[in-house]
């Protein structure tokens, strides 16, 4: 794997990335965490369920992307049910110890089904929001414009403003009762929103809002900011050449006399923020 391209030693940060039963972004996610200097470990869900791998050995828990159990009963439904049934208390203890968790795409769907998000009033058992079928009626694979909430307590988006990430999902529409969304907004738990290219609100307009998410919500966190769920894929933007416009950007930089350097992508910035946070604990 490519070595981290900045000088930082985070080898003591242990990251557990779940695999198995249709989860298919684990290698990409592990690579992104390695670039951020962490020590990722891909663990099959069976090893968590049977206790052969303990959450106590890790500081960051990743619910990654893919199609767990084929989304046969709804995205993230079976995954969340299996985890809640066999290790619900262990998950709550993991969070109570001050550790971090992130759910990406299918992982976000799993987190809301578990009730770990949004965790209103520190209730991490109750499901109060949903991610449901895209309004467009089909799977979306595209890049989106995003804006981070600077007032959010979210650990992962500190210092971030406007950026792009890819989405690839069929059930990404954020939905909840208006009073729940009002509460999330009042608590600044709405972390990311879909925007137009100029950074103004998408206001539900397709395709900038790719799924019809209410109030353009692309990601939320719990009240502590340590649990984060988002539909876009940060791990899929781990190198500048992942972006579809990179050849054009590179050529424009050359014509302007600017040197093309390997900058930290927004996806890696999110992950690095989490690794830095754990390292500072």
N, C-alpha and C positions, 0 to 999 in steps of 0.2 A: 504493500500500500504506500501511497505517497506520504512523505513525511510532512509534518506541520510546517507551514511556511512562515511562521513567526516564532520568535524565541520566547517560549513559555513552557514551564514544566508542571503539568497537571497529572502526572502519572498516578497519584494517590486517589484520584477521583474515579470511583468504580461505577460503571453504568451497566444496568441490566436491560437488554433489548429482547423483547419477547418474540419468539418465532413459532411456526407450526400452524397447521390447519388453515392455510390460505393467506397468512401474513407473508408478504413478499417484498417488503422494503427494508429488511433487516440488514442486509449487506451494505446497502447504500447508507443507512443510518449509522452503522458501525464505522464506516469510513469517515463520515462527517464528524463523529465524536473523536475519532483518532486525530483528525486534522486539528481539532480543538484541544488536543493534548490529553484527552481523557483515556481511560482504559475500559473500552466497551467489551461486553461479553454477551454473545447471542445465546439465549437460553430457551429451550423448548418449553411451552406452557405445561407439558406433562411433568417436567422436572420441578416446576413450582408447585403444582397441585399435589404431587406425591411427597414433597418436602425434601427431595434430594438436593435442591438448591434453595438457600434461604435468602430472603430479602434483607436480612440483617447485615449481609456482607456488602451492600451497595448503598450508594448515596443518591443515585438518579435512576428512576424507573421509566422506561420508554414503552408506551403503547403505540406500536408502529402502524404504518399503512399497509393496505392490502385488502383482502376480501375474506376475513375470518369466517370459516365454515361456509364459504360461498355466499355470505349474506342471505342465506336461504330463508331465514325467519326475520329478516331486517338487519341492516348493517350494525355489527357490533353486539347484537342481541345475545347470541349463544355464547360468545366470548365473555361478555359481562356476567351472564348467568353462571357459567362454569367457575369463574373467579370468585364471585360472591358466595357461591355454595361451598366451595372447598377452602377458600382462604380470605374470606371477607374481613375477618378480624385482623389478619396479618397485614392486609393493605391499610387498614385504618391505623394500626400501630406504626407502620412505615411512615405514614403522613404525620402522625403525632410526634414522631422523633425529629421533625423539621427537615426531612428529606424532600427532594424534588421529584415531580412526575410531569411527563409531557405526553399528550395524546395527539397524534398526527393523522388526520383523515379518518380511517377506520378506527384508529386509536382514540380520536376525539369522540366518535360515536360510542365507543365502549365506555369512556369516562362518564358521559352523560347518562348512559344506561345504568351504570353502577351507582350514580348519584355523587361520585367524587367531584363532579362539576355540576352546578356552580358552587355547591357548598354554602349556600346561603345560611346565615345564622349559625355557621360552623356545623351544619347538618350534612354529613358526608354519606348519608344513606338514602336520602330522598331524591327521586328523580323529578325535576321540575322544568326541564327544557328538553327539546328534541331536535334531531337532525333527520330530515325526511327527504322525500324524492324531489329532485330538481324541478322547478316550474317548467323548464323547457322540455321535460319529458324524456330526456336521454342523458347518457353519460357525457360529461364535459372533460376534455383534456386540453388545457390552455394555460396561458400565463395571465395573471391578474395584477392589478395595481392595488396596493394596500397602504393604509395609514395607521400608524400606531398611536394609541392614546398616551400622551406624555404624563397624565395624572394616574395612570394605572399602576398598581403595586406589582405588576407582573415582572418577575425576575428576568425573563427571557428577552424582553423587548427594551430594556433600559438603554437610553441613548439613541434609540431608533426613531425614525420619523416616517418618511415615505419610501417605498421600495416595491419591487416586484418579486413574486414567487409563482411557481406553477401549481395548478390544481388538477386533479384527476379523480372524479367521483361521480356517482349517480344519485347519491343521497346526501346532499350537503346543505340543504336549506335549513337554516337556523329558525326554529319556531318555539314560541312560548307565549303564555298569556301576557297581555300588555303590562299588567302590574309587576310581573316577574322581570320583564325587560326593563321597566322603569327602575326597579330596585338594583338591577345589575348596572345600569347607567349611573345611578346615584352613588353606588359603591366604586365606580370606575373599574368594574370587572369586565366591561367590554374592552378588550385589548386591541383588536384589529377590526377594521372595516374595509369593505371593497370601495374603491374610488374610481373616478374617471382618470384619464391620463394626466390631467392637470392637478390632481390631488383633491378635487372637490368631491362631495358625496356622490356615489353612484345612484342613490335614490331608487334602487331596485331595477335600474335600467340594464337590460341584457345586451351584450355579454359581459359588461364590466362587473355587474353582479351576476355571476354565472349560474346561480341556482335559485334566485328569488329570496334569499335570506332576509328575514325581517330586519329592518333598520340597517341593512348592509353588513350584518355581523358575520365576521369571518373567523373570530377567535375570542375566547373568554378565559378568565382565570378564576380561581377561588379567592376569597377575601384576603388570604395571606400573600397571594401572588406566586406561590410555589408550585401550584398545579395549573398547568396551561394546556388548553386544547385549541387546535386550529385545523381548518380544512386544508389550507395550502401546505405544500411540502417543503420545509426548509432544507431537509437533507438532499433534495433534488437540485439545489442550487449551491453546490459545494465548490464550484470552479467557474471562472468567468465564462468559459466556453460552453457551459450548460445553457446560457441564455441564447435564444434563437437569433438575436441581433448582434451577437458578438463579432462576426466578421465585419459588419458595417461600422460598429463602434471602434474596432481596432484600426480600420482604414481611416476613419475620420481623425482619430488621434494622431496617426502618422502624418496626415496632411497638415495638421495643426502644429506639428513639431513636438507633440507630446509623447512621452515614453509610455509604452504599455507595460504596466507592472501587475504582478499578481496580488490584487487587493483582496481583502477579506470580503466575501460575498455576504449579502443579508442573511442567507441561510446559516452560514457558519457563525456570523455575528450572534445570532440567537443562541446557538448552542454554546458558543464561547462565553456568553453572558452567564449561562447556567453553570458551566464549569468553574468560572471565576467566583461565582457566588458560593459554591460548595467549598472551594479552596479557602475562602475567607472566613468560613464558619469556625 
